[in-house]
Structure formats: C-alpha cells, structure tokens
Amino acid sequence: MKSVKPAFYHSPPSNGIAAGFTLIELVAVMVILGIVSLGIFGFISMGAKIYSDASERDQLLSEARFVLERLNRELRNAVPNSVRVTSDGRCLEFLPNQWTTFYKDVPVSPEVATSQIQVVELKDIDGNSYNVVSGDQVLVYPVSASALYANSNNQVRKTLTGSSGTDMITLQLANATTFAADSPASRLYIAKQPVSYCVSSGDIYRHSGYGYIETQSNNPANPVLMGRHLVNDVNDINDRPFNFQPGTLSRSAAVYLRLRFNLNDEKVVFSSEVHLPNAP
C-alpha cells in the first residue's frame, strides 16, 4: 500500500542543510533595528539635553539669587552714608554696622580730649549683648563716605580697645581724642572693617579684612567668589552692576543693583533697589 504524506510536511533540502534566513531578510532586519536604535538614541539624547539645560538654568538662578539676597541683607545693615561706588560701577563698598546705641557725651573740639565714652548698654530686647572686639570702630555723626574712610586725622571714626560696665557702658578708645561734631540724636555706631563687592572678568567677588582705604579700589584684597557668568557692560551706564544715589533731605539713599548672567544662552537679569538709612 502506498503511504500518504501530511499536507504540512516539507522535504529536507537535497544538500542536507536546514533552511534559514535569506540575505535579504537579514539586511531588512538590520535596517529596521538601525532605524529603531536611532529613534531611541535621539529620544535619550533629547531627554539628556533637556535635563542638562534645566540643571544649568537652576544653577544660574541659584547663584544669581544667592548673590542678590546676600547683597540686599548686608546693604540694609550698612552704616549711614558709608556706601560708595567706583566710577565705572564695578565695585561697591560699605561699612557693615555691628551695633547702634546712644551716647551720654563725646568730646568735641575745643573740649578736652578723652579716651572714654559712656553709652547706653549694648544689649537688645532679647538680652543678647554685643561684645566689643579690639579694633572695632566707633562712628559719630557720619555724614559723608570721604570722612568715614579717611585715615589721617579722622574726626568721625575712632578705634575701640574694649568696654566695661553693665547699664551705662564705658567704651575705651585707643587714644584720647575729640570728634568733629555731635550727633543731633546722640547716636553712635560700632562697625568693623569695610566690605566690597566687585565684578572682575565675569565673576563677582566679596572682599573683606583689607582695612580702610581712602581711595576706593577696584580690586581690594581677600577676594571670595560669590557668583559667575556676569555679562554686564560697564561702558553702558544703564547696564553697570552697581549704581548709587546719595540721600537728600526728602528721601533716603539708594543702591541700584543690576546683575545680568549668561550661561550657554541661558540669560537671567536681576534688578533690585535697596534703600538705605541716611540719618547719622
């Protein structure tokens, strides 16, 4: 009897080798895989670029906000009439006020010079006291920056060496001296050394501990980096980082801050107007 083969049966190749993919099929698969891979790579690359751009934007915003917030806080606590700005707007300088109090009396020429001043206790409503450090400066009736920063025969700023007492504090000065004038409100300030913020080569630095300099410098000592990527044009008066408007009898002094940052085409501009007390 003759056997019948199933309909799905295929005879093996005559050469004895099992059938596989053809060259055309392999090429087609490789092309499809290449297209899919390019699509996936493009998607991942786009996601990485979005993440990188967002990170750079966040970094730029963080640096800019930090610098502006630090400047605002320090300027609001500056000694009245101690702010000065260089002619090109690159550098801002001021005296950080440590304590404000009222004195009983100060020697004013032609009165007899003395090395001691009695003031109201150096303590706030929470009971926190200000501990005088040798080298701190006593300021009486500061009406101009030039008088504050002068080093020779300064009649506004005197050096402290210590203090004593509880209710009425006696401040000890380095030398027996007289002041140029009395404060109308008998107000006295205690300050440390000046602080400067300066822009140089696209970076902004904070300088301190360099002492009192009569002629303001664009590059004081002891720089500490505060921010990068500034692109202000100091040749444009409206684009300078710092501008200062002295106070008058009808308004307070003001510092205008304009900090323009640019990082890989990410641009951020921060503007701020800080009003300062000008009642010495």
Residue pairs with C-beta under 8 A, 6 or more apart in sequence:
12 18
13 19
21 29
53 264
53 266
56 263
56 264
56 266
57 266
59 263
60 229
60 261
60 263
60 266
60 268
61 268
63 227
63 228
63 229
63 261
64 227
64 259
64 261
64 268
64 270
65 270
66 226
66 227
67 204
67 226
67 227
67 259
68 257
68 259
68 270
68 272
70 206
70 226
71 92
71 197
71 257
71 272
71 274
72 257
72 272
72 274
74 94
74 96
74 195
75 83
75 94
75 255
75 274
75 276
76 274
76 276
77 96
77 97
78 94
78 95
78 96
78 97
78 276
79 94
79 95
79 96
79 97
79 139
79 142
79 148
79 189
79 191
80 142
80 189
80 253
80 276
80 277
80 278
80 279
80 280
81 142
81 143
81 144
81 145
81 148
81 246
81 247
81 253
81 278
81 280
82 94
82 95
82 142
82 145
82 148
82 191
82 194
83 92
83 93
83 94
83 145
83 244
83 253
83 255
83 276
84 92
84 93
84 94
84 145
84 149
84 216
84 244
85 91
85 92
85 93
85 242
85 243
85 244
85 255
86 216
86 218
88 218
88 234
88 240
89 234
89 237
89 240
89 241
89 242
89 243
90 198
90 199
90 200
90 218
90 234
90 240
90 241
90 242
91 196
91 197
91 198
91 199
91 216
91 217
91 218
91 219
91 220
91 242
92 196
92 197
92 198
92 241
92 242
92 244
92 255
93 194
93 195
93 196
93 216
93 220
94 194
94 195
95 137
95 139
95 148
95 191
95 192
95 194
95 195
96 191
96 192
96 195
97 189
97 190
97 191
98 130
98 136
98 190
98 191
98 192
99 122
99 130
99 189
99 190
100 187
100 188
100 189
100 190
101 119
101 120
101 121
101 122
101 169
101 187
101 188
101 190
102 119
102 120
102 185
102 186
102 187
102 188
103 117
103 118
103 119
103 120
103 140
103 183
103 186
103 187
103 188
104 117
104 118
104 119
104 168
104 186
105 117
105 118
106 117
106 140
106 179
106 182
106 188
107 113
107 114
107 177
107 178
107 179
108 178
108 179
108 180
108 181
108 182
109 178
109 179
109 180
111 178
113 176
113 177
113 178
114 173
114 176
114 177
115 172
115 173
115 174
115 175
115 176
115 177
116 170
116 171
116 172
116 173
117 138
117 170
117 171
117 173
117 188
118 168
118 169
118 170
118 171
119 168
119 169
119 171
119 188
120 168
120 169
121 129
121 165
121 166
121 167
121 168
121 169
122 129
122 130
122 132
122 163
122 169
122 190
123 129
123 130
130 190
132 160
132 162
132 163
132 171
132 190
133 160
133 192
134 160
134 161
134 162
135 159
135 160
135 192
136 159
136 160
136 190
136 191
136 192
137 157
137 158
137 159
137 160
137 190
137 191
137 192
138 157
138 158
138 159
138 160
138 171
138 173
138 188
138 189
138 190
139 148
139 156
139 157
139 188
139 189
139 190
139 191
140 156
140 158
140 179
140 180
140 181
140 182
140 183
140 187
140 188
140 189
141 156
141 179
141 180
141 181
141 182
141 183
141 184
141 187
141 280
142 148
142 156
142 157
142 189
142 280
143 156
143 280
146 214
147 154
147 155
147 156
147 157
147 180
148 156
148 157
149 194
149 212
149 213
149 214
149 216
150 156
150 157
150 214
151 212
151 214
155 178
155 179
155 180
156 179
156 180
157 212
158 173
158 174
158 175
158 177
158 179
159 173
159 174
159 175
160 171
160 172
160 173
160 174
160 190
161 172
161 173
161 174
162 171
162 172
163 169
163 170
163 171
163 172
164 170
164 172
183 280
185 279
187 279
187 280
193 208
193 209
193 210
193 211
193 212
194 208
194 210
194 211
194 212
194 213
195 206
195 207
195 208
196 206
196 207
196 208
196 210
196 217
196 220
197 204
197 205
197 206
197 207
197 226
197 242
198 204
198 205
198 207
198 218
198 219
198 220
198 223
199 205
199 230
199 232
199 234
199 241
200 218
200 219
200 223
202 228
202 229
202 230
202 231
203 225
203 227
203 228
203 230
204 225
204 226
204 227
204 228
204 230
204 241
204 259
205 223
205 224
205 225
205 226
206 223
206 224
206 226
207 220
207 221
207 222
207 223
207 224
208 222
208 224
209 221
209 222
210 220
210 221
210 222
213 220
227 259
227 261
229 261
229 262
229 263
230 241
230 259
230 260
230 261
231 260
231 261
231 262
232 239
232 240
232 241
232 258
232 259
232 260
233 239
233 240
234 240
234 241
237 243
238 258
239 258
239 260
240 258
241 257
241 258
241 259
242 255
242 256
242 257
243 255
243 256
243 258
244 253
244 254
244 255
244 256
245 253
245 254
245 255
245 256
246 253
246 278
247 253
247 254
247 276
247 278
252 275
252 276
252 277
252 278
253 275
253 276
253 278
254 273
254 274
254 275
254 276
255 273
255 274
255 276
256 271
256 272
256 273
256 274
257 270
257 271
257 272
257 273
257 274
258 269
258 270
258 271
259 269
259 270
259 271
260 267
260 268
260 269
260 270
261 267
261 268
261 269
261 270
262 268
